[in-house]
Structures are given as C-alpha cells and as structure tokens.
Amino acid sequence: MKIHFRKATISDLPTIWTIINQAIARRKAEGSNQWQDGYPNQTAIQSDIEKEAGFVLTEDEVVIGYCAVLINDEPAYANIEGEWLTNSDFVVYHRVAIAESHLGQGLAKKMLEYIEAFALENEIFSVRADTNFDNGPMLAIFNKLGYTYCGEVYFRGSPRKAYEKTLVK
C-alpha cells in the first residue's frame, strides 16, 4: 500500500465530493452540528482546488482523503478569543475527511503529518486548525499529535475550538 499526499486536481472533484458527503453524514450520525449547514459544499471544494489549496491523500493512486491547506489565510483567526502560541507565519488546514472505506487506519493522523511536513518544507513552524466542540475524532487527533488548545474562533456565527502546534526543523 503506497500512501501519497498531493495537490488535488479538478478531475479528483467527484471522488472528493463523495468523501466529503460521507464525512457530513458521519458528523450527523454522531449528533454533531459540524458540517450540517450546507458547508462545505462543492463550490468550496472546487475553489480550494482552483487556488491550489486542495490536497488529497491517495492509496495506490486512489483518492482516499481530502483537506484544504493554506498559508497565512484564515481571517477568522485574527479574532481568536484566547491567544495563539506564535505570531508568525502559519499553515492552516480545513475540511479534513477520510473515505468511509478507509476509516480506522490512522489516515487522518497521517494526513496531518503530511501537512506538518508541508509547513516545514515552506519554512513555516506553526500549524493551526479548528474544529467543532463536538468533533471527538478530530479533538483526539489534536491531542495525539501534540496540539495546544488556544481558544475559540467563530465561523458563520458558531464557535470553534482553535488549536496550534509549533514545529521544529
């Protein structure tokens, strides 16, 4: 099994959208409010790809995961109720989703490790992310990977737990 992390292409969009829909359904089944308001939608994913911010996790060339990865590009983070660990450049990721068929294999954790490597390749030593207060799987990954809770940020009027991890060369 060869796992790779690469920029998404427009031809990946149908598979990515299937994976995102599976994640939306999982959040709902778990009783989470996250992703239950029409976001993310196909337009947001297509925009990620067009901005070269969409990334996929692949197994033997088959897309099995998706996320958006941006550098210094999250306006909501400027208004944190709390305090970030750093005040320098940062990588931020959103819309993390793994295909239903590949759950329970540690692939979301693997994807975040690829994101950390991406940050270091760009000489950025801070990775930030946020999640809904009731997204237990993501909160567990933040804990496992050594993220620090920094406070709350707001998206579309809803509070989200904000985390940061500082990286070492």
C-alpha positions in Angstrom: 0.0 0.0 0.0 1.6 3.3 -1.1 0.2 6.4 0.6 0.8 9.8 -1.0 -0.2 13.3 -0.4 -0.5 15.6 -3.4 -2.4 18.7 -4.7 -5.9 17.9 -5.8 -6.9 18.3 -9.5 -10.3 19.2 -10.9 -10.6 15.5 -12.0 -10.5 14.5 -8.4 -13.5 16.6 -7.5 -16.2 13.8 -7.9 -14.3 11.5 -5.6 -13.5 14.3 -3.1 -17.2 15.3 -3.0 -18.2 11.7 -2.3 -15.7 11.6 0.6 -16.9 15.0 2.0 -20.6 13.7 1.8 -19.6 10.6 3.7 -18.0 12.8 6.4 -21.1 15.1 6.5 -23.2 12.0 7.1 -20.8 10.7 9.8 -20.9 14.1 11.7 -24.8 14.0 11.6 -24.9 10.3 12.7 -22.6 11.2 15.7 -25.0 14.0 16.6 -22.6 16.8 15.7 -23.6 20.2 14.4 -20.4 20.4 12.3 -21.0 20.5 8.6 -24.8 20.4 8.9 -25.4 23.9 7.4 -24.7 23.3 3.7 -20.9 23.8 4.2 -18.6 22.5 3.0 -20.2 22.5 -0.5 -18.9 21.5 -3.9 -18.2 25.2 -4.7 -15.9 25.5 -1.7 -14.0 22.3 -2.7 -13.7 23.5 -6.3 -12.4 26.8 -5.1 -9.8 25.1 -2.9 -8.6 23.1 -6.0 -8.5 26.2 -8.2 -6.5 28.1 -5.6 -4.1 25.1 -5.4 -5.1 24.7 -1.7 -6.9 21.4 -2.1 -4.9 18.3 -1.3 -5.7 14.6 -1.5 -4.4 11.5 0.3 -4.1 8.6 -2.1 -3.5 4.9 -1.7 -2.1 3.4 -4.9 -3.3 6.4 -6.8 -6.9 6.2 -5.5 -8.1 9.3 -3.6 -9.0 8.3 0.0 -8.8 11.6 1.8 -9.1 15.3 1.3 -8.2 18.6 3.0 -7.5 22.2 2.2 -4.1 23.6 3.2 -3.4 27.3 3.2 -0.6 29.6 4.3 -1.5 32.6 6.4 -5.0 32.6 5.0 -7.7 32.4 7.7 -9.2 35.8 8.5 -11.3 34.4 11.4 -8.1 33.5 13.3 -7.3 37.2 13.8 -10.2 37.4 16.2 -9.4 34.5 18.5 -10.9 34.6 21.9 -7.7 33.4 23.5 -4.2 33.6 22.3 -2.1 31.8 19.6 1.2 30.3 20.6 3.0 32.3 17.9 2.6 35.5 15.9 4.5 34.3 12.8 3.6 32.6 9.6 1.3 29.6 9.9 -0.2 26.8 7.8 -3.9 26.2 8.4 -5.9 23.3 7.2 -9.7 22.8 6.9 -12.2 20.2 5.5 -10.3 17.1 6.7 -12.1 14.0 5.5 -11.2 10.3 5.0 -13.2 7.9 2.8 -15.6 5.7 4.7 -13.8 2.6 3.3 -10.6 3.7 5.0 -11.6 4.8 8.5 -9.9 3.4 11.5 -6.5 3.1 9.8 -4.9 6.3 11.2 -5.1 8.1 7.9 -6.3 11.4 9.2 -3.3 11.5 11.5 -1.1 10.6 8.6 -2.6 13.4 6.6 -1.8 15.9 9.4 1.8 14.6 9.5 2.0 15.4 5.7 0.6 18.9 6.4 3.3 19.4 9.1 6.0 18.3 6.5 4.4 20.7 4.0 4.8 23.5 6.6 8.4 22.7 7.3 9.2 22.5 3.5 7.9 26.1 3.3 10.0 27.1 6.4 6.8 27.6 8.5 6.9 26.4 12.1 3.3 26.8 13.1 0.3 24.8 12.1 -3.2 25.9 13.1 -6.6 24.3 12.9 -10.0 24.4 14.4 -12.9 22.1 14.9 -16.4 21.9 16.4 -16.6 21.3 20.1 -18.4 18.0 19.5 -16.0 16.5 16.9 -14.5 13.9 19.1 -12.3 12.2 16.5 -10.6 15.4 15.4 -10.1 16.5 19.1 -8.5 13.2 19.8 -6.1 13.6 16.8 -5.1 17.1 18.0 -4.3 15.6 21.4 -2.3 12.7 20.0 -0.3 15.0 17.7 0.6 17.5 20.5 -1.6 20.4 19.5 -2.3 23.1 22.1 -5.8 24.5 22.7 -5.6 28.3 22.2 -9.2 29.5 22.4 -12.2 29.9 20.2 -12.8 31.3 16.8 -16.1 31.9 15.0 -17.3 30.7 11.6 -20.7 31.5 10.3 -21.7 32.6 13.8 -20.6 29.4 15.6 -17.7 28.9 18.0 -15.0 26.5 17.1 -12.1 25.2 19.2 -8.8 26.6 17.9 -5.5 24.7 18.1 -1.9 25.3 17.2 1.2 23.2 17.1 4.7 24.6 16.8 7.1 22.6 14.7 10.9 22.1 15.0 13.2 21.9 12.0 
